[in-house]
Amino acid sequence: MMEFDVEQILIEGAKSYGLKLELFHVEQFKNYCSLLLDYNKRVNLTAITDEFDIYTKHFLDSLSVYKTNLLNGNEKIIDVGTGAGFPAIPLKIIFPDLKVTLLDSLKKRILFLEYLVESLNLKNVDFVHGRAEDIGHIDIYREKYDLVFSRAVASLNILLEYMSPFAKINGYLIALKGNKAEDEINISKNSFNKLNLLYYNNIDIDIPFTDIKHNIIIMKKLNKLDKKYPRKPNIIKSKPL
């Protein structure tokens, strides 16, 4: 395993986004990394198991959403398809007043997240085990969030139907994507219209200490969503908007 300075990676990396990290943040991320790697030996949570890659491809990638200028630190957010907690848990570490909901369809991930949040002593975090297309129809979650995040691998025109039910009117959908975002935006224009979304911005991201380039696509929710959305998963995938 390569030698590297965790403190430098995190503090300098976050600084490039305009974020100031303190040493206690660094300790939290070290604990997060250790807990993730240990748990991952028993339960497959991430294919990324090199520590340097966890700090860059997971932690710094998650913190890059600060560049949207939409995060003040007291918002109500939901992470759709959160997996091992990205991007919501790194954001929660930096912004402890965020009200966070972690949504994932796999119980094993939710169990890890409950263990992680307790171990890191994070407060105001809710866990939801279920599929986005089902949870999105439940009143206590529907159109209740200021910011809706997802780092899922689905194409944007599919992903938006999973995300849009959770955003309140004038809230934002924030999708962390690869470097071919323009293509996905172009094929998603009908989705924007059907889901009452306004394309807001596409931010180019260079992940510090790597040669990886990502994009953050932002949409604004303009009006209430038609109750027929989200549709059933087989329809969403076979007939994307």
Secondary structure, DSSP 8 states (H G I E B T S, - for coil): -----HHHHHHHHHHTTT----HHHHHHHHHHHHHHHHHHTTS---S---HHHIIIIIIIHHHGGGGGS---S--EEEEET-TTTTTHHHHHHH-TT-EEEEEES-HHHHHHHHHHHHHTT--SEEEEES-HHHHTTSTTTTT-EEEEEE---S-HHHHHHHHGGGEEEEEEEEEEE-S-HHHHHHTTHHHHHHTTEEEEEEEEEE-TTS--EEEEEEEEE-S---TT-S--HHHHHHS--
